[in-house]
Amino acid sequence: MTPSSKAKVLLVEDDASIAFIVKDNLEDRGYEVVYCVDGETGWQQFMRNNFDICLLDVMLPKKDGLALAAQIRKKNETVPILMLTALGSDESKIAGFQKGIDDYITKPFNIQELLLRMEVFLKRTQKKSEPMEEPVPIGNLFFDFRNLQLKNEHETIQLTQREAELFRYFYQNKNTVLKREDILTKIWGKDDYFLGRSMDVFITKLRKYIKGQPGIEIQTIHGVGFKMIVS
């Protein structure tokens, strides 16, 4: 079964022409789409339904897309969130990642690019057999990639999909220096300045999660990249 044939999409977009094109193309490929024209209605629909992925415009009436993304992420820490944005500045996109989004696509966009990005996330979330299915011990923590969690007997830290993918890549290459461009290509699919900024945001979050844990550290190798130390 393909990702689209069983995926339910929350689409929140106030531009009727863009929304029609996106909704029509998604439904034509087997997606079930719930469409909303403002952020408040989008939040109400999110609370009433179980969505597999969310597509949110940034500039929305009643509740903007970043505020909606933050609400969704607090309620559900794993559902993929893709922002549809006409804002081109690095600062606005970084703000989205800080709110917990997983990816962005800049308007005007090719519908095929949107579909491919969605399918990447949905294949990962729906895949039944992944490397590292069983939780692995790292210091005093267990990393559960399948359930996107770092946990011990006292607490469970729920990761976003992108955080878990990045953490897994570090762990699979532990005690090895990883170049920035290699990390970006592996996890984000390409190497560019903006994605490098967003990667730094994610690494800061991972460091916060493992702070104080013995035997594990993510080091910055200046001018080169990063290294996860696991003793």
Residue pairs with C-beta under 8 A, 6 or more apart in sequence:
2 30
3 118
3 119
3 122
3 123
3 126
4 26
4 29
4 30
4 31
4 118
4 119
4 122
5 30
6 30
6 52
6 126
7 30
7 31
7 32
7 52
7 53
7 118
7 122
7 126
8 31
8 32
8 33
8 34
8 49
8 50
8 51
8 52
8 53
9 26
9 31
9 32
9 33
9 34
9 51
9 52
9 53
9 54
9 55
9 118
10 34
10 36
10 42
10 45
10 46
10 49
10 51
10 53
10 54
10 55
10 56
11 19
11 22
11 23
11 26
11 33
11 34
11 35
11 36
11 55
12 35
12 36
12 37
12 38
12 39
12 41
12 42
12 54
12 55
12 56
12 57
12 60
12 65
12 68
13 19
13 22
13 35
13 37
13 55
13 56
13 57
13 60
13 84
14 37
14 38
14 57
14 59
14 60
14 61
15 57
16 37
18 57
18 84
18 107
19 35
19 37
21 111
22 55
22 111
22 114
23 33
23 35
25 111
25 115
26 33
26 115
27 33
29 115
34 45
34 49
34 51
36 42
36 45
37 61
38 60
38 61
38 62
38 63
39 56
39 60
39 61
39 62
39 63
39 64
39 65
39 67
39 68
40 62
40 63
41 62
42 56
42 60
42 63
42 68
43 63
43 68
43 71
43 72
46 54
46 71
46 72
46 75
47 75
51 79
52 79
52 80
52 122
52 125
52 126
53 79
53 80
53 81
53 82
53 118
53 121
53 122
54 69
54 72
54 79
54 80
54 81
54 82
55 82
55 84
55 114
55 118
56 65
56 68
56 69
56 81
56 82
56 83
56 84
56 101
57 65
57 83
57 84
57 85
58 64
58 65
58 66
58 83
58 84
58 85
58 86
58 87
58 92
58 96
59 65
59 86
59 87
60 68
65 83
65 84
65 85
66 83
66 95
66 96
66 99
69 81
69 83
69 96
69 99
69 100
69 101
70 99
70 100
72 79
72 81
72 100
73 81
73 99
73 100
73 101
73 160
77 100
77 148
77 158
77 159
77 160
78 125
78 148
78 158
78 159
78 160
78 161
80 102
80 103
80 118
80 121
80 122
80 125
80 161
81 100
81 101
81 102
82 101
82 102
82 103
82 104
82 105
82 114
82 117
82 118
82 121
83 96
83 101
83 103
83 104
83 105
84 104
84 105
84 107
84 109
85 92
85 93
85 96
85 104
85 105
85 106
85 107
86 106
86 107
87 93
88 106
90 193
90 194
90 197
93 104
93 194
93 197
93 198
94 197
94 198
94 201
96 104
97 198
97 201
97 202
98 201
100 160
102 121
102 160
102 161
102 162
103 117
103 121
103 162
105 113
105 114
105 117
121 161
124 130
124 161
124 165
125 161
130 145
130 146
131 145
131 168
132 143
132 145
132 146
132 168
132 171
132 172
133 145
133 146
135 142
135 143
135 144
135 149
135 151
136 142
136 143
136 171
137 143
138 171
138 215
138 216
138 230
139 210
139 213
139 214
139 215
139 216
139 230
139 231
140 152
140 213
140 214
140 215
141 150
141 151
141 152
141 210
141 213
141 216
142 150
142 151
142 152
143 149
143 150
143 167
143 168
143 171
144 150
144 151
145 164
145 167
145 168
148 158
148 159
148 160
148 161
148 163
148 164
149 156
149 157
149 158
149 159
150 156
150 157
150 159
150 167
150 209
150 210
151 157
157 209
159 167
159 209
162 187
162 202
163 202
163 205
163 206
165 187
166 183
166 187
166 199
166 202
166 203
166 206
167 206
169 178
169 183
169 186
169 187
170 178
170 206
170 218
170 226
170 228
171 228
171 230
173 228
174 228
174 229
174 230
175 227
175 228
175 229
175 230
176 227
177 221
177 224
177 225
177 226
177 227
178 225
178 226
178 227
179 224
179 225
180 191
180 196
180 199
180 224
180 225
180 226
181 191
181 225
182 225
183 199
183 225
183 226
184 190
184 191
184 192
184 195
184 196
184 199
185 191
187 199
188 195
188 198
188 199
203 218
203 226
206 218
207 218
210 216
210 217
210 218
215 230
215 231
216 228
216 229
216 230
216 231
217 228
217 229
218 226
218 227
218 228
218 229
219 226
219 227
219 228
219 229
220 226
221 227
